[in-house]
Structure formats: C-alpha cells, structure tokens
C-alpha cells in the first residue's frame, strides 16, 4: 500500500507513480490511497488500484479514523507492507501498520511541517516505522533536530529522474522546433528558463531588470501536470504587471521538459521553499545546463557553486542579477566545463532506476525479516 496526502504534482506523487509501475510490472498488487484529484488517471495507467480517503487533514481524530480505514484495507486486500510519502499520511499509516502487523516504510521528500494536533501521532509513527528514507541530508537534519529521529533510523535515498529521457544527445531538432515555434524566440537572444509556479518571481524580475543590457528572454514554464491542478491566471497577471516588458513570457503548459531545457541557456530556480530535492535542478544538470538556485534546503546539496551552477542567497535580487550576468556571459570553455560536471553529477546521483531499486530492496529485506 502506497499512501500520500493528496494526488498533487510533486516528489511524493512522482515516487508513488514510479513505485506503482515497478511493482505492478513485477506482478505485485498495489493499492494507492490519497485524497483524490486530477491525477487519478495516472494511478490507473500504472496498473494500481486507487482508494480515495480524506487524507489531507490536520485533525488528529480524522487521522485516527483514516488509520482504521487503512488497516481494514490492508486486511481486505491482503497487503504485505505500507509505505507513506509525507508526514500527514504517516500519522494515519503508523497506527494501521501496528494494528495489522505489517512493516511500515516512511519517506520524507521534504521537511516535515507537522501541525500541533498531529505531532504526537507523527512522533509515534516515526518511532514505529521500520525504515525511514529521506531525499537529502537537509531533510535528515531537520527530522533529527525537530522530531528527535535517531540518525541510525535515517537513510538518504535521493529522488531520481529519468536520465534516458534527459539525454541532450537524444533531443532532435523537430522537438525543439515544435516547442520553440509558439515561444517565438528572437534570434541571437539567450533563453532563461524558470519554473512558472515556484516562488521568488519578485526577485527574479528585479534581477532581470538589472541585466537588461544583455540580449535575453525569460520563459516561465509550467509543467503540464502542474497546470492541471493550478490556476496560471495569477502568474500571467504578475508577468504583465511586474515582468520586464518584452523580456518575460508565460509559456504554455509543457509536456516536453527535456526539449525546453535544451532550448535554455540558463535555468533559474529562485525559490524560498526549502525542499529536500528540486527536480528541475536535477533535470537541468542532466541536460548540461548551468543552473542558478537559491541556497535553501536540498538545493545546496544539488548545486556545487561554480562547478555545476551557482548558488545565491534567497531573496537577494542583486546577487541573483550578478549570477545571471555571469551565467549569460560564460565563455564556451566555461560553459562546456559546467556542462560536463553537471551531466556527470546527474548520472551519478539522480538515476531514478537506482532509487526505485533501492526502495524495492528495502521492501524485500523487511518482508524477508518478517517471514
């Protein structure tokens, strides 16, 4: 059983879909439990069975009720293990695993922000979990500091990406033309790519104003699956109101991020949110693109400053402008060095096949120990 609070784009959903696909391909029955959403069809595509429960809750009473429902589902479906993907689902899954006597695996893709009503349930569930994996050292440190999780209970298992799909040599001209045509990119302009739905747009726009003497355009690119569950109207209005005139545009929802990244000269992630793992940074590195990121959370582990990209203080528009100017003015030799370093790091650390295989090995170890 794979449990998460809601079917929403992000590392939790990515991990569940990959695990569901791998498990069903091996002939294992998989039940995914979450609050429903626009991405339910993705569960079915992987051959898993979806059960909707009101998991996205901050109420202890509802979490306990969900735990009882999870326990009943485990018995009804004859499931052998529960794997949760966030703090809220862990609060329900912990008591369920204890009640039915199956192993409990918990994954923290980002820091746990446990509400006061759920704090006791979360602490108990963490204590009862058989294995706790985290997406970065940053998340591990947060769990040790804030929730007193012993270091020997933590295993860093970084989220992965599809390296085969992010091979710059495999992106043909037709894909680039198909994407570039609606973007209407001016000739001889560098392309800056930034995520449309991340924070930090105010700092980004201010930094772009400071490098207006350079020939660039900035594309704010929303992923297709993000656009299904987010309203882009506010982003569009902000671009019109605050974006440097004629330099920034909101792209259509993108199904081909590999092609978008190959079109980019620089990738910028000026987020304030301290995630454990930033998929866009890993993807940019796999495509050999220099990345500029705010030095928060797992980004500090993903970007080697000056070697694979550049780190700037969060919220510092002036520092971001300096990094942008430097990245846009790289010599061909400097750009090639960054590209080689980035691709090497991505292939070494972010292969999702390795991440999933390591997770499946955890399952095998726990189930063998129980038998």
C-alpha positions in Angstrom: 0.0 0.0 0.0 1.3 3.4 -1.0 -0.1 6.3 0.9 0.2 10.1 0.4 -1.9 13.0 1.5 -3.2 14.1 -2.0 -2.7 13.4 -5.7 -0.8 16.6 -6.4 2.3 17.2 -8.7 5.5 16.9 -6.7 8.1 14.4 -5.5 5.6 12.4 -3.5 3.4 11.8 -6.5 6.4 11.1 -8.7 7.7 8.5 -6.3 4.3 6.8 -5.9 3.8 6.5 -9.7 7.3 5.0 -10.2 6.9 2.5 -7.4 3.4 1.6 -8.6 4.7 1.0 -12.1 7.7 -1.1 -10.9 5.6 -3.2 -8.5 2.7 -3.9 -10.9 5.2 -4.9 -13.6 6.6 -7.5 -11.2 3.1 -8.8 -10.6 2.6 -7.3 -7.2 -0.8 -5.9 -6.3 -0.6 -2.2 -5.4 -3.2 0.0 -3.7 -2.7 3.8 -3.7 -4.5 5.7 -1.0 -4.8 9.5 -1.1 -7.2 12.4 -1.3 -8.4 12.5 -4.9 -7.5 14.9 -7.6 -7.0 15.5 -11.3 -4.2 12.9 -11.5 -6.2 9.9 -10.5 -5.9 8.5 -14.1 -2.1 8.3 -13.7 -2.6 5.7 -10.9 -4.7 3.5 -13.2 -2.2 3.9 -16.0 0.4 2.2 -13.8 -1.9 -0.7 -13.1 -2.6 0.2 -9.4 -5.9 0.4 -7.6 -6.8 3.8 -6.2 -8.8 4.3 -3.0 -9.8 7.8 -2.1 -9.7 8.8 1.6 -9.7 12.3 3.1 -6.0 12.1 3.9 -5.2 15.8 3.6 -6.1 16.7 7.2 -4.7 18.4 10.2 -7.2 16.9 12.6 -6.0 14.1 14.9 -9.4 12.5 15.1 -9.7 12.2 11.3 -6.2 10.9 11.1 -7.1 8.1 13.5 -10.2 7.3 11.5 -8.1 7.1 8.4 -5.7 4.8 10.2 -8.6 2.4 10.9 -9.7 2.5 7.3 -6.1 1.8 6.2 -5.9 -1.2 8.5 -9.2 -2.5 7.1 -7.9 -2.1 3.5 -4.7 -4.0 4.3 -6.8 -6.9 5.6 -9.3 -6.8 2.8 -6.7 -6.7 0.0 -4.1 -8.9 1.7 -1.4 -6.3 1.5 2.0 -7.0 3.0 3.5 -3.5 3.6 2.6 0.1 3.9 4.8 2.9 2.5 3.9 6.6 3.3 5.2 9.6 1.4 4.6 12.5 3.8 4.1 13.5 7.4 0.2 13.6 7.3 -0.2 10.2 5.7 2.3 8.8 8.2 0.1 9.9 11.1 -2.6 7.6 9.8 -0.5 4.8 8.4 1.6 4.3 11.6 -1.3 3.1 13.8 -2.6 1.0 10.8 0.7 -0.8 10.4 0.9 -1.6 14.1 -2.7 -2.8 14.2 -2.3 -5.3 11.3 1.3 -6.2 12.0 2.8 -5.2 8.6 6.1 -3.4 8.0 6.0 0.4 7.7 8.3 2.4 5.5 8.2 6.2 5.6 9.7 8.6 3.1 10.3 12.3 3.7 10.8 14.1 0.4 10.8 17.5 2.1 11.0 18.7 5.7 8.1 17.6 7.9 5.9 20.5 9.0 3.7 18.7 11.5 0.8 20.6 12.9 0.4 20.6 16.7 -2.7 18.3 16.7 -0.8 15.7 14.7 2.6 16.0 16.4 2.0 13.2 18.8 0.7 10.8 16.2 3.6 11.6 13.9 6.2 11.1 16.6 4.7 7.7 17.5 4.5 6.7 13.8 8.1 7.7 13.3 9.1 5.6 16.3 7.2 2.6 15.0 8.4 2.8 11.4 10.7 0.0 10.2 12.6 2.2 7.8 12.7 6.0 7.2 14.2 7.3 3.9 14.9 10.9 3.2 15.6 12.8 0.0 18.6 14.8 1.3 20.9 15.4 4.2 19.0 18.6 4.8 15.7 16.7 5.5 17.6 14.2 7.7 19.0 17.1 9.8 15.5 18.6 10.1 14.0 15.3 11.3 16.8 14.8 13.8 16.5 18.3 15.1 12.8 18.9 15.2 11.4 15.4 15.8 14.3 13.7 17.6 14.6 10.9 15.0 17.9 9.0 15.7 20.5 9.2 12.9 20.7 5.4 12.7 17.0 5.3 11.6 17.6 7.6 8.6 18.7 6.5 5.1 19.3 9.1 2.5 17.7 7.9 -0.7 17.6 10.8 -3.2 14.7 11.2 -5.5 15.5 10.4 -9.1 14.8 11.5 -12.7 14.5 9.7 -16.0 18.1 10.0 -17.3 17.3 8.2 -20.6 14.6 10.9 -21.4 17.0 13.7 -20.3 19.9 12.8 -22.7 20.8 16.0 -24.6 22.1 14.0 -27.5 18.7 12.4 -27.9 16.7 15.6 -28.3 16.2 16.1 -32.0 15.6 19.3 -34.0 12.0 18.5 -34.6 11.2 18.5 -30.9 13.0 21.8 -30.4 11.2 23.4 -33.4 7.8 22.2 -32.2 8.4 23.8 -28.8 10.2 27.0 -30.0 7.6 28.0 -32.6 5.0 29.1 -30.1 7.7 30.7 -27.9 8.6 33.0 -30.8 12.2 33.3 -29.6 14.2 36.3 -31.1 17.3 35.4 -32.9 20.6 35.8 -31.0 18.8 36.0 -27.6 19.8 33.8 -24.7 17.0 31.9 -23.2 16.5 31.9 -19.4 14.1 29.2 -18.1 12.4 29.4 -14.8 9.5 27.4 -13.3 6.2 29.2 -13.6 4.8 28.0 -10.3 7.8 28.4 -7.9 8.1 31.3 -5.6 10.7 34.1 -6.0 9.3 35.8 -9.1 9.7 39.2 -7.5 13.4 38.7 -7.0 13.7 37.2 -10.5 12.0 40.1 -12.2 14.1 42.6 -10.2 17.3 40.7 -11.2 16.3 40.6 -14.9 15.8 44.4 -14.8 19.5 44.7 -13.7 20.7 42.7 -16.8 18.5 44.4 -19.3 21.6 45.4 -21.4 22.0 41.8 -22.3 20.1 40.1 -25.1 17.8 37.6 -23.3 14.2 36.4 -23.0 12.9 34.6 -19.9 10.4 31.8 -20.2 8.3 30.9 -17.2 7.5 27.3 -17.9 4.7 25.3 -16.2 4.8 21.5 -16.4 1.7 20.1 -17.9 0.7 18.1 -14.8 1.1 21.2 -12.6 -1.2 23.2 -14.9 -3.9 20.6 -14.4 -4.2 21.5 -10.7 -3.0 25.1 -10.6 -4.5 28.3 -11.8 -2.0 30.1 -14.0 -4.0 33.3 -14.2 -2.2 34.9 -11.3 1.2 34.1 -12.8 0.1 35.6 -16.1 -1.1 38.8 -14.4 2.1 39.1 -12.4 4.2 38.8 -15.6 2.1 41.6 -17.3 2.3 43.8 -14.2 5.8 43.3 -12.9 7.9 41.4 -15.6 10.4 43.3 -17.6 8.5 44.5 -20.7 9.0 42.3 -23.7 11.6 40.1 -21.9 9.4 37.6 -19.9 6.6 35.4 -21.1 4.4 32.6 -19.6 4.8 29.5 -21.8 2.1 27.1 -22.4 2.0 24.0 -20.2 4.9 21.9 -21.2 4.9 18.1 -21.8 8.5 18.0 -23.1 10.7 19.5 -20.4 13.8 17.9 -21.9 13.3 20.0 -25.1 12.5 23.1 -23.0 15.8 22.6 -21.1 17.8 22.1 -24.3 16.4 25.4 -25.6 17.6 27.1 -22.4 20.9 28.8 -21.9 20.4 29.2 -18.1 17.9 27.6 -15.7 16.9 29.7 -12.6 15.1 28.5 -9.5 14.8 31.5 -7.1 12.5 29.6 -4.7 12.1 30.3 -1.0 10.7 26.8 -0.2 13.3 24.5 1.4 12.6 21.3 -0.4 14.7 18.2 0.0 15.1 17.7 -3.7 14.5 20.0 -6.7 13.6 18.0 -9.8 14.2 21.0 -12.1 17.8 21.4 -10.8 18.5 17.7 -11.4 16.9 17.8 -14.9 18.9 20.9 -15.8 22.1 19.2 -14.7 21.2 16.1 -16.7 20.8 18.3 -19.8 24.1 20.0 -19.1 22.6 23.4 -18.4 24.0 25.9 -15.9 21.6 26.4 -13.0 21.2 29.2 -10.6 19.4 28.4 -7.4 18.6 30.0 -4.0 20.8 28.5 -1.3 18.0 26.9 0.7 17.2 23.3 1.5 18.4 20.5 -0.7 19.5 22.9 -3.4 22.7 23.4 -1.5 23.5 19.7 -1.9 22.4 19.6 -5.6 24.3 22.6 -6.9 28.1 22.8 -6.5 28.7 26.5 -6.6 30.9 27.4 -9.6 31.1 23.7 -10.7 27.6 22.7 -11.8 25.9 26.0 -11.3 25.6 29.0 -9.0 24.0 29.5 -5.5 22.7 32.8 -4.3 21.2 34.0 -1.1 17.4 33.6 -1.0 15.5 36.8 -1.7 18.7 38.6 -2.8 17.8 40.2 -6.2 21.2 41.9 -6.5 23.1 38.6 -6.0 20.8 36.9 -8.4 21.5 39.6 -11.0 25.2 39.1 -10.6 24.9 35.3 -11.1 22.6 35.8 -14.1 25.1 38.2 -15.7 27.9 35.7 -15.1 26.0 32.7 -16.4 24.8 34.6 -19.5 28.4 35.7 -20.3 30.2 32.4 -19.8 32.8 31.6 -22.4 32.3 28.5 -24.5 35.1 26.7 -22.5 33.5 27.7 -19.2 30.1 26.6 -20.4 31.4 23.2 -21.5 33.2 22.6 -18.2 29.9 23.3 -16.3 28.0 21.1 -18.7 30.4 18.1 -18.3 30.4 18.5 -14.5 26.6 18.8 -14.4 25.9 15.7 -16.5 28.4 13.7 -14.5 26.7 14.6 -11.2 23.2 13.9 -12.6 24.2 10.5 -13.8 26.0 9.6 -10.6 23.3 10.7 -8.1 19.8 11.1 -9.8 19.1 7.8 -11.7 15.5 7.0 -10.8 16.0 3.3 -11.6 18.6 3.2 -8.8 16.2 5.0 -6.4 13.4 2.6 -7.1 15.5 -0.5 -6.9 16.9 0.6 -3.6 13.4 1.1 -2.3 12.2 -2.3 -3.6 15.3 -3.8 -1.8 14.1 -2.2 1.4 10.7 -3.9 0.9 12.4 -7.3 0.2 14.6 -7.0 3.3 11.7 -6.1 5.6 9.3 -8.8 4.2 12.1 -11.5 4.4 12.8 -10.4 8.0 9.1 -10.8 8.8 8.7 -14.3 7.2 
